[in-house]
């Protein structure tokens, strides 16, 4: 036996932390939270796990782990510490057919998976089972495994996928199972020292045709709102009482004892014991991936957001993000030409306020701390203490840190520059965000009162709140109303929650470059008070793209919105191989092309033959037909002249076989028509 202590295994996302990269079943990949577009009285939360799944991963296809505790956590009340609602999922597998190496055979699944879903509303002290035995669909192996009535499940994957959607006893709608990975990103370019968009070659969606395992829940807003109120009772579209924070985690027991497996996996070869230890977590996308350095990634994953907020050791990576080094020409910017359009303000508002420097290690807005200029704003110590201006040398404490750690309040300076006076970002502007919930660290925060931007709306944009800011700054529909609150399309987008369509990589890189600062009036360095704030530098940042801007397939228009997983026998991820069918003996009389479509039938009679045989073939359209008589080794013995047939129908050609000795032969029937050339091989026997 071997004892493995697991208290040190802390880690999350698409392989972004060292330890969790070796434990994919417990690895959070992404988290989404958005107001449901087709059911706006509900919120949909999707937590994805098990990254980078190739569809054709037989014989041991990917799955949820039986020994992993998966949880989705929700904070909705600033006055209560910790989680207010927790959903817990545990999975179980049963061998339906332990005698085969196939995952599905003769209508049976080799590893049928079910789940139990529990809910806690008292901070995780007690849990109530709300789904006792939910169904997890099998992997989308291929058509024979799923559709075939003899060897498969005699169904369609769409039917199996839809039938797995379940309603919990407390009213939530739930799906747990495989799905297309909805994230899209050029991982190869990003991690090649920021080579995105690639300076040589086309961008590549590294997650194209790959799957994940999704836990999706659709929950009534009234169940999530801290007082149980429906969204119709919201005071306005930015009502702070409707803000929630969401994070997901995976945990394992502290110790695993290894021993010998038994027949049919009755004993899987290990026993887990001890307390549950968090090994993975996720809130905001890409936090651990691109903001937390490698030496702190595992530690970051060991913390809850509430632990993290009290742990000041990690704050520095948000105050002075490493990515900022590559967006600054005075530092390493010239070495990363792909990010040339992303440049941080080093002298913002120089003409009116003497300049603010947001480069790494500089002071940002800290020189204003305690001054009359910040009185009554979110930067006033009397309102939020030292939360947003903690110390000198922390330039991004006013934008990146609240975006990732507290949410952003609807309070000066966090309003659009529209309506602000005298180029002063600290004056009142146009409201566009309020997801402030500062009692936890990294969480995905969503204001549930913000209306939905329908996906069919021409104004819908994968740039989320960035695009809402652009419209609010430039579109007369919104600028004409000054500082009044009104819905701007995409106010429901990232970082106010996260929709499946949101291009979070592009948005976060733009945010690191300071686009949020510019939106609230801290304009880029090339701003001149005599001109427009929409300067070349700002336009460069807004026009930046990694080159990968959308998922590899369309999303569903109804719950669970993620698409069915890629099929294991499809050619989405693979490379086609040119293949010529060998001249083997076949008894079937149906001509089939490379895509499996039947084009013509052919047969020979008599067979066995003596002096002749007649080949009969049925055409579906006008065609040119020729027949070759060959030896079993493929040697041509005789052939008919190609004949043209102008219409569909049944036709016959007689073959003279008097000169053939006894044995086996092949008649090769070739048909050329609009579908191309199609061939049928018929076994002939000469007596």
PATORVO-141655 format. One record per residue: x, y, z of N, C-alpha, C, O in turn; residue in three letters. Coordinates in steps of 0.1 Angstrom, whole numbers, plus 5000, padded with zeros to 4 digits. Layout:
<rs>
XYZXYZXYZXYZala;...
</rs>
This chain:
<rs>
500849885000500050005000500950125000502050125005unk;500350234994501050364994500150474999499050484994unk;500650555008499850665013500350795006501550825006unk;499350865000499650984993498951095000497751104999unk;499551185008498851305014498551405003499351434995unk;497251445003496851534992496551674997496051754990unk;497051705009496851835014497651945007497352065008unk;498651894999499451994991498952014977499452094969unk;497851934973497451944959496452054958495252034961unk;496852174954496052284952496152334938497252354933unk;495052354931495252404918493852434910492852404916unk;493752514889492452544882492652584867493752614864unk;491652584858491352624844492052534833492452414836unk;492252584821492952504811494352484814495252544808unk;494652394824496052354828496852474833498052474830unk;496252574840497052694843497752684856498552774859unk;497652574864498352564876499152434876498552334872unk;500352424881501152304880500552184885500552074878unk;499952184897499452054903498152014896497951894893unk;497252104893495952064888496152014873495251944868unk;497252054867497452004853497651854853497451794843unk;497951794864498151654866496851584871496851464874unk;495751664873494551614878493351664871492551734876unk;493251624858492251694849490751674854489951764851unk;490451564860489051544864488651644875487451664876unk;489551704882489151804892489451944887489452034895unk;489751964875490252094870489152174865488452144855unk;488852294871487952394866488552444853489652484853unk;487752454842488252524830487652664829488352754826unk;486352674831485652804829484452814837483852714841unk;484052944840482752964847482053084840482653184836unk;480753064839479853164832478653184841478153104848unk;478153314841476953354848476353464840476953564838unk;475053444836474453544828472953534829472353424833unk;472253644826470753644827470353564814470753604803unk;469453464816469053374805468353454794467353514797unk;468853454782468253534771466853494768466053584764unk;466453364769465153324765464253314777463053274776unk;464753334789464053324802464553424812465253384821unk;464353554809465053654817464753664831465253754838unk;463753584836463553584851464453484858464353464870unk;465453434850466353334856467753374853468053454844unk;468653314860470153324858470653184855470253094861unk;471553184845472153054841473653064846474353154843unk;474052954853475452944857475952814851475352714852unk;477152824845477752704839479152694844479952784842unk;479452584850480852554855481352434847480752334847unk;482452454840483052354832484352294838485052364845unk;484452164836485652094842486252004831485651984821unk;487351944835488051844826488451904813487651884803unk;489551974812489852044800490451964788490851844790unk;490352024776491051974764490751824761491651744759unk;489451794761489051654758488951634743488151704736unk;489851544738489651514724488451424722488251334731unk;487651434712486351364711486551204710485751134715unk;487651174703487951024700488850964711489850904707unk;488550984723489450944734489150804739489350774751unk;488750714730488550574734489850494737490850534732unk;489750384745488550324750488050394763486950364768unk;488950474769488550534782488250684780489150764781unk;486950704777486550844775486550924788486550874799unk;486551054786486551144797485251144805484251104800unk;485351184818484151174826484351264838485451314841unk;483251294846483451344859484051244868483951124866unk;484751294879485351204888484451154899483751244905unk;484451024902483650974914484151024927483451034937unk;485451054927486151084940486351234941487151284949unk;485651314933485751464934484451524938483351484934unk;484551624947483351694951483351834943484251914945unk;482351844934482251964926481152054932480152014936unk;481552184933480652284940480552414932481552464926unk;479352474932479152604927478652694939477752654946unk;479352804941479152884953478553024949478953074939unk;477653074957477053204954476953284966476553244977unk;477453404965477453504976476453614971476653674960unk;475453644979474453754975474153854985473353944983unk;474953854996474553945007475853995014476653915020unk;476154125013477354185019477354175034478354175040unk;476154155040476054155055476354015061476454005073unk;476453915052476753785057478053735052478353745040unk;478853675061480153625056480053495048479253415051unk;480953475038480953355031479853335022479053425018unk;479653205017478653165008477253175014477053145025unk;476353225005474953225009474153105004473253055010unk;474653054992474052934985475152854980476052904974unk;475152724982476152634976475352514970474552454976unk;475752484958475252364951476452264950477552294946unk;476152134955477252034955476851914946475651874946unk;477751864938477551754929478551644932479751664933unk;478051524933478851404934478351304924477151294921unk;479351234917479051144906479351004909480250974917unk;478550914903478750764905478650694892477950744883unk;479450584891479450514878479150364881479450314891unk;478450304871478050164872478450094859478150154848unk;479049974860479349904848478049834842477549754849unk;477649884831476449814825476849694817476049594816unk;478149684813478649574805480149564807480849624800unk;480549494817481949484821482649384812483849354814unk;482049314802482649214794483249264781483749184773unk;483149394779483549454766484549564768484549624779unk;485349594758486149714759485549834752486049944753unk;484349814746483649924740482849994751482449934761unk;482750124749482050204759480550184758479850184768unk;480050164746478650124744478550004735479250004724unk;477749904739477649784730476349724733475949704745unk;475549684723474349614724473349684734472749614742unk;473249814733472349894741472749914755471949974763unk;473949874759474449894772475649994773476449994764unk;475650074783476850164785477850094795477450024804unk;479150104791480150044800480250114813480350044824unk;480150244813480250324825479150424826479250534822unk;477950374830476850464832477050554844477250514855unk;476850684842477150784852475850854856475050904848unk;475650874869474650944875475151044885476351034889unk;474351134890474851234900473851264910472651254908unk;474351304922473451364932473751504934474951544934unk;472751594934472851734936472251774949471151744952unk;473051844957472651894970472752044970473452104963unk;471952104980471852254981471952294995471352235004unk;472752394998472952455011472552595011473052675002unk;471852645021471552785022471952845035471552955039unk;472852765042473352815055474852815056475452785066unk;475452855045476952865045477652725044478752715048unk;476952625039477552495038477452405051478152305051unk;476752455061476652375073475752245071476152135075unk;474652265064473752145061473452155046473452255040unk;473152035040472852015026471551935025471351845033unk;470751975015469551895012469651844998470051914989unk;469351714996469351654983468251704974467051694979unk;468551764963467451814954467351734941466351744934unk;468351654938468351554927469051434932470251444935unk;468351324932468951204938469751124928470851064932unk;469351114916469951034906469851094892469151034883unk;470451204890470451274877471251194866472151124870unk;470851204854471551124843472651214836472451324833unk;473751154834474851214827474951134813475051014813unk;474751214802474851144789476251074787477251124792unk;476250974779477550904776478251004766477751094761unk;479550974764480251044754479651024740479050924737unk;479851134732479251124718480251044709481051104701unk;480250914711481350834705481250834690482250844683unk;480050814684479850804670478450744667477750704676unk;478150744654476750714650476450564653475250534658unk;477350474652477050334655476750314669475850244673unk;477550374678477350364692476050424697475450374707unk;475650534691474550614696473250574688472250554694unk;473350564675472050554667471750414663470550384662unk;472750324662472450194656471550114666471750114678unk;470450054660469449984668469949844673469449794683unk;471049794667471549664671472649674681472649614692unk;473649744677474849754686474949884694475749884704unk;474049984692474150104699472950134708472250034712unk;472650254711471550294720470250324713469250354719unk;470250314699469050334691468350464694467150474696unk;469150574694468650704696469550804688470350764680unk;469250934691470151034685470851104697470251104708unk;472051164695472651224706471951344711471851374723unk;471251414702470451534705469351494715469051564725unk;468751374713467651324722468251294735467651324746unk;469451224735470051184748470451304756470251314768unk;471051404749471451524755470251604762470351644773unk;469151614754468051684759467351614770466851674780unk;467251484769466651404780467351404793466851374804unk;468651444793469451454805469151584813469651594824unk;468451684807468051804814467051764824465951714821unk;467251804837466451764848466051884856466751984857unk;464851874862464351984872464551934886464051824890unk;465252014894465451974908464151994916463252064912unk;464151934928462951944936462752084941461652124945unk;463752174941463652304945463552404933463552524935unk;463352354921462952434910464052464900463752514889unk;465352434903466352464894466352364882465952254884unk;466752414870466852324858468352294857469152384858unk;468652174855470052124856470452034844469651954839unk;471752054839472351964830473751934835474452034838unk;474151804835475451764838475951674828475251564826unk;477051704821477451614811478451674801478851794802unk;478851594791479851644781479251754772478051754770unk;480051844768479651954759480852004751481951984755unk;480552074740481552144733482152244742481452314750unk;483552264742484152364751483752504745484152534733unk;483052584752482552714746483652824746483452924740unk;484752794753485852894753486552894740486652794733unk;487153014736487853024724489053114726488953224732unk;490253064722491453144725492653074717492652954715unk;493553164713494853114707495853084718496653174721unk;495752974725496652944736498052944732498952994739unk;498352894720499752884715500353024713501453044717unk;499553114708500053254706500253324719501253384722unk;499153314728499253384741500453344749501153434755unk;500653214750501753174759503153164752504153124758unk;503153204739504453224733504853374735505053444725unk;504953404748505353544752504453644745504953744739unk;503153624746502253724741502153744726501853854721unk;502453644718502353654704500953634699500653534692unk;500053724702498653724698498253864696498253944705unk;497853904683497753804672499153764667500153844668unk;499253644662500553594658501153684647500553724638unk;502453704649503153784639503553704627503953764617unk;503553574627503753494616502853374616502853294625unk;501953374606500953264605499653314611499553414618unk;498653234607497253264611496953224626497553124630unk;496153304633495753264647495053124646494453084637unk;495153054657494652914658493752914671494252944682unk;492552874670491752844682492152714687491852604682unk;492852714698493452594704492452504710492652384713unk;491152554712490152474718489152424708488052364711unk;489452444695488452404684488352254685489252174685unk;487052204684486752064683487051984696487051864696unk;487252054707487551994720486352004729485552094728unk;486151914738485051904747485451934762486651924765unk;484451954770484551964784483451894791482551834784unk;483351894804482251844811481551964818482252024826unk;480351984815479652104820478652064832477951964832unk;478552154842477552154852476752284849477352394852unk;475552284844474752404841473552404850472852304851unk;473252514856472052534864471352664860471952764858unk;470052654858469252774856468352794868467552704872unk;468452914874467952944887467053064887467453164881unk;465853064892465053184893465753304900466353274910unk;465653424895466353534901465853554915466653594924unk;464553524918464053544932464753444941464853474953unk;465253334937465953234945467353284948467953244958unk;467853364940469253414942469353554949470353584955unk;468253634947468253764953468253754968467453664974unk;468953824976469153804990467853814998467753745008unk;466853884993465653895001464453814994463353824998unk;464853734984463853654977462953734968461853684965unk;463453844963462653934955462853894940463953874936unk;461753904932461953884917462554014911462554114918unk;463053994899463654114893462754224890463154344889unk;461454194889460454304887460454404899459854514897unk;460954364910460954454922462254544923462454624932unk;463154524913464454604913464154754912463254794904unk;464854834920464654974919464955034906464355134901unk;466054984899466455024886467354914880467554814887unk;467854944869468654834862470054814867470754724863unk;470454894877471754874884471554864899472454894907unk;470354814903470054794917471154714924471254594921unk;471854764934472854694940472454574949473254494952unk;471154564952470554454960470454334951470054224956unk;470754344938470654224929471954174924472054104914unk;473054214931474354164928474654034934474454014946unk;475153944926475653814932477153794928477553844917unk;477853714936479153674933479153524931478553454940unk;479753464921479753324918481153274917482053334910unk;481453154923482753084920482452934921481552894927unk;483352864915483252714914484552654920485552714919unk;484352534925485552464930485452314928484352264925unk;486552244931486552104931487452064943488452124946unk;487051954950487751914962487951764962487251684956unk;489051724968489351574970489651554985489951644992unk;489551424989489851395002491351395004492151374995unk;491751425017493151455019494151345017495251365013unk;493751215018494651105018494050995009492950965009unk;494950935000494550824991495450704995496650724995unk;494850594997495650475000495450384988494350344984unk;496650344981496650264970496750114973497450084983unk;495950034966496149884968495749824955495549884945unk;495749694954495549614942494149624937493249594946unk;493849654925492449654920491949504920492749414919unk;490649484920490049354919489249344906489149444899unk;488849224903488149194890486949284888486149304898unk;486749334876485649424872485649554880484549614882unk;486749584886486849714893485949724905485449824909unk;485549604911484749604923485449684934484849754942unk;486849674934487649754943488549834933489349774926unk;488449964932489150044921490650054923491350104914unk;491150004934492550014937492950124946494150144947unk;492050194952492450294962491250324971490150284968unk;491550384982490550424992490950564996492050595000unk;489950654995490150794999489650815013488650765017unk;490350895021489950925035490451065039491151135032unk;489951105051490351235056489351345052488351315046unk;489751465055488851585052488951615037489951585030unk;487851685032487851735019488851855018488751945026unk;489651855007490651965005490352024991490251954981unk;490252154991489952224978491252214969492352254973unk;491052154957492252144948492152234936493052244928unk;490952294934490752374922489652474924488652444932unk;489752594919488652694920488752784908489752804901unk;487652854905487552954894486553054897485353014901unk;486853174894485853284895485953364882485253324872unk;486753464881486953544869487853464860488753394864unk;487553464847488453394837489853444837490053574838unk;490753354835492153394833492953454845494053494843unk;492253454857492953514868494253434871495353494871unk;494053304874495253224877496153204865497353174866unk;495553204853496253174841497253284837498353254834unk;496853414838497753514833498053624843498853714840unk;497453624855497753724865498653674876499553744881unk;498353554881499053494892500353424887500153344877unk;501453454892502753394887502853244891502153204900unk;503653174884503653024885503952984900503552874904unk;504753064907505153024921504053034930504152984942unk;502953104927501753124936500453054931499453064938unk;500552994919499252944913498652834922497452834925unk;499452734927498852634935498352684948497252644953unk;499052784954498552844966497252914964496352914972unk;497152994953495953064950494752974949493653004954unk;494952854943493852754942493452694955492352644957unk;494252704965493952644978493052734986492452694996unk;492952864982492152964990490752974985490452944973unk;489853004994488553054990488653204986489553264991unk;487653254979487653404977487753484990488253594990unk;487053435000487053505013488353505020488853595026unk;489053385019490453385024491353475016492253545021unk;491153475003491953554994491853704997492853774996unk;490653755000490453895003491253935015491754055016unk;491453845025492253885037493753855035494553895043unk;494053795024495453765021496053865012495853864999unk;496853965017497354075009498554035000498954114992unk;499053915002500253874995499953874980500953894972unk;498753844976498453824962498053954955497953964943unk;497754064963497254184957498254244947497754314938unk;499454234950500454294941500354264927500754334918unk;499854134924499854094910498654154903498654154890unk;497754224910496754294904497054444903496754514894unk;497754494913498254634914499254654903499254764897unk;500154554900501254574890501254444882502154354884unk;500354424873500254294866501454274856501954374850unk;501954154856503054124847502854164833503754214826unk;501554144828501254184814501454324812501754364800unk;501354414822501654554820503054584816503354684810unk;504054494819505354514814505554504799506454574794unk;504654424793504754414778503854504771503754504759unk;503154594778502354704772502954844775502254944775unk;504254844778504854964781506154974774507054894776unk;506255074765507455084757508755114765509855094760unk;508555174777509755194785510255074792511355074798unk;509454964791509854834798510154734787511054744779unk;509254624786509454524776508554524764508454434756unk;507754634763506854654752507454624738506854554730unk;508654684735509154654721509454514718509554474707unk;509654434729509954284727508754204723508854094720unk;507554264725506354194722505554274712504554344716unk;505854264699505254354689503754324687503054404683unk;503354204690501854164688500954254697499854284693unk;501554304708500754384717501054534715500854614724unk;501554574704501954714701500754804702500854924706unk;499554754700498354844701497854864715496954944718unk;498454784724498054794738499054864746500054804750unk;498854994749499855074756499255144768498255204766unk;499855124779499355184792499655334793500655374788unk;498655404799498855544801499955574811499955534822unk;500955654806502055694815501855844819502655884828unk;500955914812500856054815499456104812499256194805unk;498456034818497056054815496656194821496956224832unk;495856264813495356394817496456494821496356564831unk;497556494814498656574817498356724816498856804824unk;497456764807497156904804496256964815496357084818unk;495456874821494456934831494856894846494456974855unk;495556784848495756744862497256714864497556654875unk;498056744855499556724857499956584854501156554855unk;499056494850499356364846499356254857499756284868unk;498756144853498756024862499455914854499155884843unk;500355844861501155744855500655604860500755574872unk;500155524851499655394855500655274851500255164851unk;501855314847502855214845503255134858503055194869unk;503655014856504054924868504954994877505955054873unk;504654994890505555054900505255194903505855254912unk;504355264895504155404897502855424905502355324911unk;502355544907501355574917499955584912499055584920unk;499755594899498355604894497655714901498155834900unk;496555694907495755804913496055824928495455904935unk;497055754933497355764947497655904952497355934963unk;498255994943498556124948497256204952497356304959unk;496156154948494856224951494356174965493356234970unk;494956074971494456014983494256114994495256194997unk;493156125000492856215011492556355007492356445016unk;492556384994492356524990490856554988490056464988unk;490556684987489156724985488656664972487456654971unk;489556644962489056594949488356464950487456444942unk;488756374959488156244960487056234970486456124971unk;486756344977485656344987484356304981483956364971unk;483656204987482356164982482456064971481356014966unk;483656024966483755924955484155794961484355774973unk;484155694952484555564957486055554962486455464969unk;486855664959488155664963488355734977489455754982unk;487255774983487255844996487455735007486655645008unk;488455755015488655665026487455655035487255545042unk;486655755036485555755045484455665040483555635047unk;484455635027483455545021483855405020483155315025unk;485055375014485555235012486855215019487555115016unk;487255305028488455285035489655295025489655375016unk;490655205027491755205018491655105007492655065001unk;490455065004490154954995490754984981491354894975unk;490555104976490955134962492155214960492655224949unk;492655284971493855354970494755304982494955384991unk;495255184982495855124994497255184997497555205009unk;498055214987499455254989500055314976499555284966unk;501155384978501855424966502455304959502655194965unk;502755314946503255204939502255104935502654984932unk;500955134936499955034933498955094922497855114925unk;499455114910498755194901497355134896496455204893unk;497355004896496054944891495154904901494154824899unk;495354954913494354924924493054994922492054954928unk;492955094912491755164910490955094899489755134897unk;491455004891490654944880490754794880489754724881unk;491954734878492054594877491654524890490954424890unk;492154574901491854514914490354514917489854404921unk;489554624916488154604918487454524908486454454912unk;487854524896487254434886487254294890486354214888unk;488454244895488654104899488254074913488053964916unk;488254174922488154144936487054204944486654144954unk;486454304939485354364947484054394939482954414944unk;484254394926483154444917483354594917484154654924unk;482554654908482754804906481454874910480354834905unk;481454974918480255044923479855144913480555204905unk;478555174913477955294905478155414913477255474919unk;479455464913479855584921481055644914481855564908unk;481155774915482355834909483655774915483655754927unk;484655744906484755784892484255674883484455684871unk;483655564888483255454879481955464872481055384872unk;481955574864480855604855481455654842482555704842unk;480755634831481355674818481655824818480955904825unk;482655864810482956004809481856084803481956214804unk;480856024797479756104792479156184803478656124813unk;479056314801478456394811479356454821478956544829unk;480556404822481456454832481956594828482056614816unk;482256674838482556814835484056844836484756784845unk;484556934828485956984829486956874827488056884833unk;486756764819487656654818488056604832489156554833unk;487156604841487456564855486856424857485556414858unk;487556314857487056184859486256164872485556064873unk;486556254882485956234895484556294896483856284906unk;484056364885482656414885481656304881482056204876unk;480456344882479356244879479256224864479256314856unk;479256094860479056064846477855964844477055954852unk;477855904832476755814829476955674835477955614832unk;475955634843476155494849476155384839475455394829unk;477055284841477055174832477355044838477254934832unk;477755044851478054924858477754944873477955054879unk;477354834880477254824894477154684898476054624899unk;478354614900478354484905479254474918479954374920unk;479154574926480054584938479554494949478454504953unk;480454404953480154304963481454274970482154174966unk;481954354979483354354983483654264995484654285002unk;482854154998483154075009483853945005483853845013unk;484353934993485053814988486053864978486053974973unk;487053774975488053804965487553774951486453824947unk;488353694944488053664930486753584928486653464932unk;485753654923484453584920483953654907484353764903unk;483153584900482453634888481153704893480253644898unk;481153844893480053914898479153964888479454004877unk;477853954891476753984881475654064888475154024899unk;475254174882474054244886472854184878472754204866unk;472054114885470954044879469854134874468954094866unk;469854264878468854354873469054414860468154464853unk;470254394855470654454841469854374831469954244831unk;469154434822468454364811469354284802470554304801unk;468654194795469354104786469554174772468654244767unk;470754164766470954194752470754074744471453974745unk;469654074736469353954729470453924719471054014713unk;470753794717471753754707471453794693472353804685unk;470253814690469853854676469854004674469654054663unk;470054084685470154224685471354264676472454224679unk;471254354666472354394658473454464667474654464663unk;473054514679474054574687474754474697475754514704unk;474354354696475054254705476454244701476854234689unk;477354234711478854234708479554134718479154134730unk;480454064713481253974721482254054730482954004738unk;482354194728483154274736482454314749483054394757unk;481254274752480654294764480554434769480154524761unk;480954454781480854584788481754694781481554814781unk;482854644774483654734766482854804755482954924753unk;482054724748481254774737480154864743479854964737unk;479554834755478654914761479255054764478555154762unk;480455054768481155184771481355264758481155384758unk;481755194748481955264735480655324730480655444726unk;479555254731478255314727477855424736477355534732unk;478155414749477755514759478655644757478155754761unk;479755634751480655744749480455814735480755924734unk;479955734725479955784712478655784705478455864695unk;477655704709476455694702475455804707475155814719unk;474955894698474055994703472755944710472156024718unk;472355824708471255764715471455774730470555784738unk;472755764734473055754748473855884753473655924764unk;474555944744475256064749474356184751474556264759unk;473256184743472356294744471656304757471156414761unk;471556194764470856194777471756214789471356204800unk;473056254786473956294796474156184807474556074804unk;473956224819474356134830473156054835473255984845unk;472056054828470855974832471155824830471955784821unk;470555744838470755594837469855544826468655574826unk;470355474817469555404807470355274803471555264804unk;469555184797470155054793470955074780470355124770unk;472155034780473055034769473254894765473654814774unk;473054854752473354714749474654664754475654734753unk;474754544759475954474764476354514778477454474782unk;475554594785475754614799475654484807476154474818unk;475054384801474954244807476054154803476054034806unk;477154214797478254134793479454144802479454234811unk;480454064800481654054808482354194808482454264798unk;482854244820482954174833481754184843481854154855unk;480554224838479354214845478754074843477954064834unk;479253974850478953834847479753794835480753864831unk;479353684829480053644817479153554808478553454813unk;478953604796478153534786479053434778480253454778unk;478453324773479253234765479953294754481053254750unk;479353404748479853464736480953564739481653604729unk;481153604751482053714754483553674751483953564756unk;484253764744485653734741486453784753487053894752unk;486553704763487153754776488653774774489253864781unk;489353704766490753724764491053854759491853934764unk;490353894748490554034743490154134753490854234754unk;488954124760488554224769489554244780489854354784unk;490054134786490954144797492354204793492954284800unk;492754174781494054234776493754384774494654464777unk;492654424769492354564767492254634781492654744783unk;491654554791491554614804492854634810493154734817unk;493854544808495154554814495854684808496654754814unk;495554704795496154824788495454954793495955064789unk;494354944801493855064807492555124800492155234802unk;491855034792490655084785489555124794488755214791unk;489455064806488455094816488755234821487855314823unk;490055264824490455394829490055504819489455604822unk;490255474806489855574796488355594795487855704793unk;487655484797486155494796485555584806484555644804unk;486255594818485755674829486355814829486155894838unk;487155844818487655974817489155994819489656104818unk;489855884822491355894824491955864810492455744808unk;491855954801492155934787493655894784494455914793unk;493855844773495155804769496055924767495656034766unk;497355894767498356004768498356104756498756214757unk;497756054744497756144733496456234733496156304723unk;495756234744494556324745494956464746495856504754unk;494256554738494456694739493056764742492056724736unk;493056854751491756904756491056974745489857004746unk;491757014734491157084723490556984713489857024704unk;490756854715490356754705489356654712488956674723unk;489156544705488256444709489056344718490256314715unk;488456294728489056184736489256054729489955964733unk;488556044718488655924709489955944701489855974689unk;491055914707492355944701492855814694492355704695unk;493955834686494555714679494955604689494755484686unk;495455644701495855544711494655464716494755344717unk;493555534718492355464723491755374712491355264714unk;491755424700491255344688492155224686491655114683unk;493455234688494355114687493955014697493854894694unk;493655054709493354954720491954894716491754764718unk;490954974712489654924709489754824697488954734696unk;490654854688490754774676491554654677491654564668unk;492254634689493054514691492254384691491154384697unk;492854284686492154154686493254044686494254064680unk;493053934693493953824693493853744680494653664676unk;492753764672492453694660491553584661491053524651unk;491253544674490253434676489153494684489253534696unk;487953524678486953604683485653534686484653594690unk;485553404682484253334684484453184686485553134682unk;483453114691483552974693483552904680483152964670unk;483952774680484052704668482652644663482552594652unk;481652664671480252624667479252724673479552784683unk;478052724668477052814673476552764687476552644689unk;476152854696475652814708474152784707473452834698unk;473552704716472152674716471352794720471952884728unk;470152804716469352924720468552904732467852994736unk;468652784738467952754750468852674760469852624755unk;468452664772469252594782469552454777468752384771unk;470852414779471852474787472852564779473852604784unk;472452594767473152694758474452644753474752674741unk;475152564760476352494755475952394744474752344745unk;476752364735476452284724476752134727477652114736unk;476152044720476451904722477951874720478551944712unk;478551774726479951754724480251704710479451654703unk;481551734706481951684693481951534693482251474703unk;481651484681481551344679482851274677483751324670unk;483051154683484351084683484751044669485951024667unk;483851014660484250974647484151074636484151044624unk;484051204640483951314631485351354627486351314633unk;485451434616486751474612487051624616487951684609unk;486451674626486651814630488051834634488651934630unk;488651744642489951774647491051694639492251734640unk;490651594632491651514625492051554611491551654607unk;492851474605493251504591492751384583493051264586unk;492151414572491551314563492751244556493751304553unk;492551114555493551024549492950974536491850914536unk;493650994525493150934512493150784512494150724516unk;492050724509491950584511491250524498490250574494unk;491850414493491250344482490850204487491750134492unk;489650164485489150034489489849924482489849924470unk;490449834490491149714483490149624476488949624479unk;490549554466489749464459489449334466489849234462unk;488749354477488349234485487049184480486249254473unk;486749064483485449004479484349044488484449044500unk;483249094482482149144489480849074484480749044472unk;479949044493478748984489477549084487476549044481unk;477649204493476649304492476549344477477449344470unk;475349394473475149444460474849594459474149634450unk;475249674469474949814470476249894468477249874475unk;476249984458477450064456477350184466476350254467unk;478450214473478550314483479750404481480850354479unk;479550534481480650624479481350644493480950584503unk;482350734493483250754505482450814517482950804528unk;481350874514480550934525479450844530478650884539unk;479350724525478450624530477050634523476050574527unk;476950714512475650734506475450624495476450604487unk;474350564494474050464484473750524471472850614470unk;474450484460474150544447473650444437472850484428unk;473950314437473450224428473550084434474350054442unk;472649994429472649854432473149774420472849814409unk;473849664423474349584412474449434417474649404429unk;474149344408474149204411474449124398474449174387unk;474848994400475148914388474448784389474348724400unk;473948734378473148604378473348544364473248614354unk;473648414363473848324375475148344381476148384375unk;475248304393476548314401476448214413475748244422unk;477048094412478148054402477648054388476548034385unk;478648074379478348084364479047974357479947914363unk;478647954344479347854336479947924324481147934323unk;479147964315479648024302479448174302480048244294unk;478548224311478248374311477548404324477048314331unk;477448534326476648584337476148724333476848794325unk;474948764338474448894335474448984347473948954358unk;475149104345475249204356474049294355473849354344unk;473249304365472149394366472449504375472849484386unk;472149634371472349744379471249844378470649854368unk;470949914389469850014390470450144392471150174401unk;470150244383470650374383469650474388468450454386unk;470050574396469150674401469050804392468250884394unk;470050814383470050924374470850884361471450774361unk;470950974352471750954340473150924343473750994352unk;473850824337475150784341475850724329475250684319unk;477150714331478050634322478550514330479150534340unk;478450394324478750274331479750184323479550174311unk;480750134329481550034323481849924333481849944345unk;482149804328482349684337483649624333483949604321unk;484449594343485749524341485649384348485249374359unk;486149284341486249154347487749124351488649134342unk;487949094363489349094368489548964376488648904381unk;490848924376491248814385491248854400491048974403unk;491348754408491348794423492448884426492448954436unk;493548874419494748954421494649094416495549174417unk;493549124408493349254403493749264388493749374383unk;494149154381494549154367493349174358492349104360unk;493449264349492249294340492249174330493149144323unk;491049114328490849004319489949044307490249004296unk;489049134309488149184298487449304304487349324316unk;486849384294486049494298485049534288485249494276unk;483949594292482949644283483249784279483849864286unk;482749824267482849964264481950054273480850004276unk;482450174276481650254284480350294277480350334265unk;479250274284477950304278477250414285477350424298unk;476450494278475750614284474250574286473650524276unk;473750604297472350574300471750714304472250784313unk;470650754297470150884298469150904310468751024313unk;468650804316467650814326467850704336468550614335unk;467150724348467250624358466450504354465650504345unk;466850384360466150264357467050144359468150154364unk;466550024355467249904357467849864343467149864333unk;469149824343469849784330470649664333470949624344unk;470949594321471649464322472749464311472549514300unk;473849394315474949374305475449224308475749184319unk;475549154297475949014298477449004296478049064287unk;478148924304479548904304479848764299479248664304unk;480748744289481148614284482248564292483348624293unk;482048444298482948384308483448244303483948174311unk;483248214290483548074285485048044286485447934289unk;485848144285487348124285487948124298489148104300unk;487148144309487648144322487748004328486847924326unk;488847974335488947844342488147854355487747964359unk;488047744362487247744374487947824385489247824385unk;487247894393487847974403487048104407485848114404unk;487748194414487048314419487548434410488648444406unk;486548524407486848644399486048764405485248754414unk;486348874399485749004404485149074392485849094382unk;483949114393483349214383483349354390482649374400unk;484049444384484149584389483149674380483449694369unk;482049714387481049794380481349944384481249984396unk;481650024374481950174376480850254371480450244359unk;480350354379479250444375479750584376480150624387unk;479650664366480050804366478750884364478050874354unk;478450974374477351064373477551194381478751224384unk;476551264384476751394391477351384404477951474410unk;477251264410477851244423479351194423479951174433unk;479851184410481251144409481351004404480350944399unk;482450944406482650804402482450714414483050734425unk;481650614412481250514423481450374418481150344406unk;482050294426482450154422481750054430481650064442unk;481449934424480949824431481649694427481849674415unk;482149624436482849494434481949374437481449374448unk;481849284427480949174429481749044428482549024418unk;481648954437482348834437481748734427480448714427unk;482448674418481948584408482648444410483848434413unk;481948344409482448204410482248134397481148124392unk;483348074391483247994379483347844382484347804388unk;482347764378482347624381483047544370483147424371unk;
</rs>
